[in-house]
Every structure is written in structure tokens, then in C-alpha cells.
Amino acid sequence: MLRVLLVAGDATESLDTWYPYHRLREEGIEVHIAAPAKKVLNSVIHDFEPGWDTYVEKPGYRIPADIAFRDVRPEDYDGIILSGGRAPEYLRNNADLRRIVTHFVERQKPIAALCHGSLILAAADALRDRSVATYEALRPDMERAGARFQDTEVVVDRNLVSSRTWMDLPFFTREFLRVLRTAASSSAAAA
């Protein structure tokens, strides 16, 4: 059975987390939500209101984390998803999370980053010479990290799948599942 680690924290975007969580489980994939601590997270809902120059934030669903970053053995997982929302702004500073992400980068395992989740990859210096889609306001951050920003619903750059916002979730999840299955098939063939 495939296993995926889904990274979240307080102020993670509800849809960015729950949609891939349920969709992967529907496919028979085991998903563990990882956070700074094993606790119930407070998620948020981002929406676009008429007259606002940027998104608004409302309280979202409560999300129970299965495992703390410090307890994650990344070798036990076939892929990782970096959820969006405001959480990545502080999660990227977590040394245990950077250790986990570095494992996936170095072993070229499937990585998915949605919206602000790409900030975690930038902090781990994992975007140099990569193409990435993310929330448009992060374009300067992505370019400073050495990435090629693309304003499109999904970008697949080898093992990295990225998308702009929760509105791109169907494309994001479809492509991550494809990359995950391809990697699993390649690993099984090599064994």
C-alpha cells in the first residue's frame, strides 16, 4: 500500500488539506497528516470577496494531525504533499520539516506543493531550476528561490507537482496521483 505524508499546521487551508486527503484515501492510499505537534489543527478557508485586493480568511475545519514532524521517518513514505494556507509561512522554519523535505528532494520521490506550500520548498532550497505554479503573489519568492514561475492550473516538473490555489485541486490531485503511481511502478520494477 502506498503511503503519503500530508504536511499541515495551524492556518492550513481547509480545502488544500482535506481534498487531497480524502481523494488519496479513496484510491486506497494511506495518508498521514504531519504537523509541528500531534494535535488538532485549526484550519482556515481562503476566499475572494468583491472589492478586496487579496483573499480573505475565515475559520475552517479542525484537522487532527496524526504525527509530529520530529517523529516522521520519511523513508516510510512514498510521497509528500505540502498544503497551502498561511501555515507554510512558519512551517518552513521547522528544522524537522526541512529534514523531511530534503529526504524527498534527494531521493526524487513525488512531491506536491499547493499554493503557499511552495514556500517550504523554497526554504529547503528545492526549487532551483524547477518550474512551479503557485499563488501569483508568491512569484517574486519563487524567482528568488531560482524557480521558473508559471501561472497555470498545474505544473509537473519531474517528481514535483504544483498548483496555484484550491481552485486547481482536481488537476493538482490527478497529476500527483499519476506521478505517485509512476514512481511506485518504477520502484517495483527495479526491485
C-alpha positions in Angstrom: 0.0 0.0 0.0 1.3 3.5 -0.9 1.8 5.9 1.9 1.7 9.7 1.6 2.7 12.3 4.2 0.5 15.4 4.1 2.1 18.5 5.8 -0.2 20.9 7.6 -0.3 23.3 10.5 -2.5 25.8 12.2 -3.9 28.1 9.5 -3.5 25.5 6.8 -6.1 26.0 4.1 -9.1 23.6 4.7 -9.6 22.5 1.0 -5.9 22.3 0.3 -5.7 19.7 3.1 -9.0 17.8 3.1 -9.4 17.4 -0.6 -6.2 15.5 -1.3 -6.5 13.7 2.0 -9.9 12.2 1.0 -9.1 11.8 -2.7 -6.0 9.7 -2.0 -7.7 7.6 0.6 -10.5 7.0 -1.9 -7.7 5.5 -4.1 -6.6 3.1 -1.3 -3.5 5.2 -0.3 -2.7 5.6 3.3 -2.3 9.3 4.3 -0.8 10.7 7.5 -1.2 14.3 8.4 2.0 15.7 9.8 2.3 18.9 11.8 4.7 20.5 14.3 2.9 18.6 17.1 0.3 15.8 17.2 -2.7 17.8 18.0 -5.9 19.1 16.4 -5.1 21.9 13.9 -7.2 25.0 13.3 -7.5 25.4 9.5 -8.7 28.4 7.5 -10.8 29.0 4.4 -9.5 31.5 1.9 -12.0 33.1 -0.4 -12.1 36.0 -2.8 -14.6 38.8 -1.9 -15.7 41.5 -4.3 -13.8 44.7 -3.6 -10.9 43.1 -1.8 -7.4 43.3 -3.4 -6.4 40.0 -1.9 -8.1 36.9 -0.4 -10.0 36.9 2.9 -9.5 34.3 5.6 -12.3 32.7 7.7 -12.1 29.9 10.3 -12.2 26.4 8.7 -12.5 22.8 9.8 -10.5 21.3 12.7 -7.9 18.8 11.4 -6.4 16.2 13.6 -2.6 15.7 13.0 -1.5 12.0 13.0 2.2 12.6 13.7 4.6 15.3 14.8 7.4 16.3 12.4 10.0 15.1 14.9 8.6 11.6 14.8 8.3 11.3 11.0 10.5 8.7 9.3 10.4 10.0 5.7 11.7 6.7 4.4 8.4 5.2 5.4 6.5 7.4 2.8 6.2 7.2 -1.0 5.3 10.8 -1.5 4.6 14.1 0.3 2.0 16.9 -0.1 2.7 20.4 1.2 -0.7 22.0 1.9 -1.2 25.7 1.4 -2.7 28.4 3.6 -0.8 30.6 6.0 0.8 27.6 7.7 3.8 27.3 5.4 4.9 30.8 6.4 6.0 29.4 9.7 6.3 25.7 8.9 9.2 26.4 6.6 11.3 27.4 9.6 10.9 24.0 11.2 14.2 22.1 11.1 12.4 18.7 11.3 10.2 19.5 8.3 13.2 20.7 6.3 14.9 17.3 7.1 11.8 15.5 5.9 11.5 17.6 2.7 15.2 17.1 2.0 14.7 13.4 2.1 12.1 13.6 -0.7 14.1 16.0 -2.7 17.4 14.0 -2.6 15.6 10.7 -3.4 13.5 12.3 -6.1 10.3 11.0 -4.5 6.9 12.5 -5.5 6.4 16.0 -4.0 3.3 18.1 -4.3 3.0 21.7 -3.3 -0.2 23.7 -3.4 -0.4 27.4 -3.1 1.8 28.7 -0.2 3.2 25.2 0.3 5.9 26.1 -2.3 7.4 28.4 0.4 8.5 25.2 2.2 10.3 24.0 -0.9 12.0 27.4 -1.3 13.2 27.3 2.3 14.7 23.8 1.7 16.4 25.2 -1.5 14.5 22.7 -3.6 13.2 24.9 -6.3 16.4 25.9 -8.1 16.0 25.4 -11.9 12.5 23.9 -11.4 9.2 25.1 -12.9 6.4 25.8 -10.3 2.9 27.0 -10.2 1.8 28.8 -7.0 -0.3 31.7 -5.8 0.5 34.6 -8.0 1.6 36.9 -5.1 4.5 34.4 -4.4 6.1 34.9 -7.9 8.9 37.0 -6.5 9.6 34.5 -3.8 9.7 31.6 -6.3 12.0 33.5 -8.7 14.4 34.4 -5.8 14.5 30.7 -4.9 15.6 30.0 -8.5 12.3 28.6 -9.8 10.5 29.4 -13.1 7.1 30.6 -12.1 4.1 29.6 -14.2 0.6 30.9 -13.8 -1.3 27.8 -14.8 -3.5 25.2 -13.0 -0.8 22.6 -12.6 2.9 22.2 -13.4 4.6 18.8 -13.4 8.4 19.1 -13.3 9.7 15.5 -13.0 8.8 14.5 -9.4 7.3 17.9 -8.4 3.6 18.7 -8.9 2.5 22.2 -8.1 -0.6 24.3 -8.4 -1.8 27.8 -7.6 -4.8 27.6 -5.3 -7.6 25.3 -4.1 -9.5 26.1 -7.3 -6.8 23.9 -9.1 -7.3 20.9 -6.8 -8.8 18.5 -9.4 -5.8 19.0 -11.7 -3.3 19.0 -8.9 -4.5 15.8 -7.3 -4.9 14.0 -10.6 -1.3 14.8 -11.6 0.1 13.9 -8.1 -1.7 10.5 -8.3 -0.1 9.9 -11.7 3.4 10.9 -10.6 3.0 8.8 -7.4 1.8 5.7 -9.3 4.6 6.1 -11.9 7.2 6.3 -9.2 5.7 3.2 -7.4 5.7 1.2 -10.7 9.4 2.2 -11.4 10.4 1.2 -7.8 8.6 -2.2 -8.1 10.2 -2.9 -11.5 13.6 -2.1 -10.1 13.2 -4.4 -7.1 
